[in-house]
Amino acid sequence: MIPVPAGGRVFLAAGPTDMRKGFNSLAVLVQDHLKRDPFSGQAFCSAAAAAT
């Protein structure tokens, strides 16, 4: 378990995320879809898409 500091926020992305993307591409998704700064110290969680 990862502890969340007091006042920390965790954002959950709805829908599948292509986890083959690198960190930079995932940071762009945070900026574009969640309208948040990925370097703000907040935590962003997503789920991988099911393999077909």
N, C-alpha and C positions, 0 to 999 in steps of 0.2 A: 504494500500500500504506500502511496506517495502522500505525505502530509501536505495540506494546503495551509499556507501561512494565514494568520488572522487578517481579514480584509481582502484576501485573495479571491479571485473569481475563476470559475471553470465554465467554459462554454462548450456545448455539445453540438456538433454539426449533424443535422438530420439528413438521412439518405446515405447511400454508399459513397465511399471515397476511393479513388484509384491509388492504392498505397505503393504502386511502382514509381510514383513521382518522387522527385528529390525534395529535400527540405525547402529549397527556394520556391519550387512550384506549389508546395503545400502552403507556404507563407502567402503566396499570391492568392490562393483560394480563401484564406482567412481575410485578407484585405478586401477582395471582391465580393464574397458572399456574406460574410459576417460583419463587414464594415468595421473591423477592429484592427488594431496595430499588433502584428504577431510578435513584436519585440518589446511589448509593454510589461512583460513579467506575468501575464495572465496565462492560464492553461487552456489549451484548445484540444478537444478530443473528437475523434471521428471513428467510424467503423469501416472496415475494408469491404469492398464489394465481393459478393459470393462468386467463386470461380465457376466458370461454365465449361 
